[in-house]
Amino acid sequence: MRLRLVLITSFLAALVGAGASISIILGVSSSLRFLRAPGPLVLSTLLLPIAAVFLGSFFVYRHTARRRKLQAFLTALLATFLSLCLFLLASVLTARYEPIQPPQPVGPRANN
């Protein structure tokens, strides 16, 4: 089994898929409001990690001689796990630590 090929391909697939989605999300908008409206940008952020995992698994399947299905499955599983970890890491690093305070009311009823 070519464990090094499986590990390197999984890491690259996760980095390309999740990294592209994260960069699109952070580059387009600082808020996630645009994810609620369906469109080609939202579809691309969802399909990029899936396509990267599939292509990585297919690459491993075509470049191994024995136990092809097992190695392709391990690549897909590891790349999916690493992609989820990258998404989690990005959400932790870009999270707001201070809660957003609502605006204070202005007018005669503000002192009640």
DRENDO-1510 file (C-alpha; in Angstrom, 1 decimal, always signed):
<recs>
REC; n; res; u; v; w
REC; 1; MET; +0.0; +0.0; +0.0 .
REC; 2; ARG; +1.3; +3.4; -0.9 .
REC; 3; LEU; +0.6; +5.2; +2.3 .
REC; 4; ARG; +2.6; +8.3; +1.4 .
REC; 5; LEU; +0.6; +8.8; -1.8 .
REC; 6; VAL; -2.7; +8.4; +0.2 .
REC; 7; LEU; -1.6; +10.9; +2.8 .
REC; 8; ILE; -0.2; +13.5; +0.5 .
REC; 9; THR; -3.2; +13.3; -1.9 .
REC; 10; SER; -5.7; +13.6; +1.0 .
REC; 11; PHE; -3.9; +16.6; +2.4 .
REC; 12; LEU; -3.8; +18.3; -1.0 .
REC; 13; ALA; -7.4; +17.6; -1.8 .
REC; 14; ALA; -8.6; +18.9; +1.6 .
REC; 15; LEU; -6.4; +22.0; +1.3 .
REC; 16; VAL; -7.5; +22.8; -2.3 .
REC; 17; GLY; -11.2; +22.0; -1.7 .
REC; 18; ALA; -11.7; +23.6; +1.7 .
REC; 19; GLY; -9.2; +26.4; +1.1 .
REC; 20; ALA; -11.0; +27.5; -2.1 .
REC; 21; SER; -14.4; +27.5; -0.4 .
REC; 22; ILE; -13.1; +29.3; +2.7 .
REC; 23; SER; -11.3; +31.9; +0.5 .
REC; 24; ILE; -14.5; +32.5; -1.5 .
REC; 25; ILE; -16.6; +32.9; +1.6 .
REC; 26; LEU; -14.1; +35.2; +3.3 .
REC; 27; GLY; -13.3; +37.1; +0.1 .
REC; 28; VAL; -16.9; +37.8; -1.0 .
REC; 29; SER; -18.4; +38.8; +2.3 .
REC; 30; SER; -17.5; +39.2; +5.9 .
REC; 31; SER; -21.0; +38.0; +6.9 .
REC; 32; LEU; -22.7; +34.8; +5.8 .
REC; 33; ARG; -25.8; +36.4; +4.5 .
REC; 34; PHE; -25.1; +35.5; +0.9 .
REC; 35; LEU; -25.1; +31.8; +1.8 .
REC; 36; ARG; -28.9; +32.0; +2.5 .
REC; 37; ALA; -29.7; +33.0; -1.1 .
REC; 38; PRO; -29.2; +30.3; -3.6 .
REC; 39; GLY; -26.9; +31.1; -6.4 .
REC; 40; PRO; -23.8; +29.9; -8.4 .
REC; 41; LEU; -21.5; +31.3; -5.7 .
REC; 42; VAL; -23.2; +29.2; -2.9 .
REC; 43; LEU; -23.2; +26.2; -5.2 .
REC; 44; SER; -19.5; +26.5; -5.9 .
REC; 45; THR; -18.6; +26.8; -2.2 .
REC; 46; LEU; -20.5; +23.5; -1.6 .
REC; 47; LEU; -19.2; +21.6; -4.7 .
REC; 48; LEU; -15.5; +22.6; -4.5 .
REC; 49; PRO; -14.6; +20.3; -1.5 .
REC; 50; ILE; -16.7; +17.5; -2.9 .
REC; 51; ALA; -15.0; +17.7; -6.3 .
REC; 52; ALA; -11.5; +17.9; -4.7 .
REC; 53; VAL; -12.1; +14.8; -2.6 .
REC; 54; PHE; -13.5; +12.9; -5.6 .
REC; 55; LEU; -10.5; +13.9; -7.8 .
REC; 56; GLY; -8.0; +13.0; -5.1 .
REC; 57; SER; -9.6; +9.6; -4.7 .
REC; 58; PHE; -9.7; +9.1; -8.4 .
REC; 59; PHE; -6.0; +10.0; -8.7 .
REC; 60; VAL; -5.1; +7.5; -6.0 .
REC; 61; TYR; -7.2; +4.8; -7.6 .
REC; 62; ARG; -5.5; +5.3; -11.0 .
REC; 63; HIS; -2.0; +5.5; -9.6 .
REC; 64; THR; -2.0; +2.3; -7.5 .
REC; 65; ALA; -1.7; -1.3; -8.7 .
REC; 66; ARG; -3.1; -3.2; -5.7 .
REC; 67; ARG; -5.9; -2.6; -3.3 .
REC; 68; ARG; -7.2; +0.3; -5.4 .
REC; 69; LYS; -10.6; +0.5; -3.9 .
REC; 70; LEU; -9.3; +0.5; -0.3 .
REC; 71; GLN; -6.7; +3.2; -1.0 .
REC; 72; ALA; -9.3; +5.4; -2.8 .
REC; 73; PHE; -11.7; +4.9; +0.1 .
REC; 74; LEU; -9.1; +5.8; +2.6 .
REC; 75; THR; -8.1; +8.9; +0.6 .
REC; 76; ALA; -11.7; +10.0; +0.4 .
REC; 77; LEU; -12.3; +9.4; +4.1 .
REC; 78; LEU; -9.1; +11.2; +5.2 .
REC; 79; ALA; -9.6; +14.2; +2.8 .
REC; 80; THR; -13.2; +14.6; +4.1 .
REC; 81; PHE; -12.0; +14.6; +7.7 .
REC; 82; LEU; -9.3; +17.1; +6.9 .
REC; 83; SER; -11.7; +19.3; +5.0 .
REC; 84; LEU; -14.0; +19.4; +8.0 .
REC; 85; CYS; -11.1; +20.2; +10.3 .
REC; 86; LEU; -10.1; +23.1; +8.0 .
REC; 87; PHE; -13.6; +24.4; +8.0 .
REC; 88; LEU; -13.8; +24.2; +11.8 .
REC; 89; LEU; -10.4; +25.9; +12.2 .
REC; 90; ALA; -11.4; +28.7; +9.8 .
REC; 91; SER; -14.6; +29.3; +11.7 .
REC; 92; VAL; -12.8; +29.4; +15.0 .
REC; 93; LEU; -10.1; +31.8; +13.7 .
REC; 94; THR; -12.6; +34.2; +12.1 .
REC; 95; ALA; -15.2; +34.2; +14.9 .
REC; 96; ARG; -16.0; +37.4; +16.7 .
REC; 97; TYR; -15.1; +37.3; +20.3 .
REC; 98; GLU; -17.0; +40.3; +21.4 .
REC; 99; PRO; -20.8; +40.0; +21.3 .
REC; 100; ILE; -22.5; +42.6; +19.1 .
REC; 101; GLN; -24.5; +45.0; +21.3 .
REC; 102; PRO; -27.9; +46.2; +20.0 .
REC; 103; PRO; -28.1; +49.9; +19.5 .
REC; 104; GLN; -29.4; +51.9; +22.4 .
REC; 105; PRO; -32.8; +53.5; +22.0 .
REC; 106; VAL; -32.9; +57.3; +21.6 .
REC; 107; GLY; -35.8; +59.4; +22.7 .
REC; 108; PRO; -38.0; +60.2; +25.7 .
REC; 109; ARG; -38.6; +56.5; +26.6 .
REC; 110; ALA; -34.9; +55.8; +26.9 .
REC; 111; ASN; -34.8; +56.5; +30.6 .
REC; 112; ASN; -37.6; +54.1; +31.6 .
</recs>
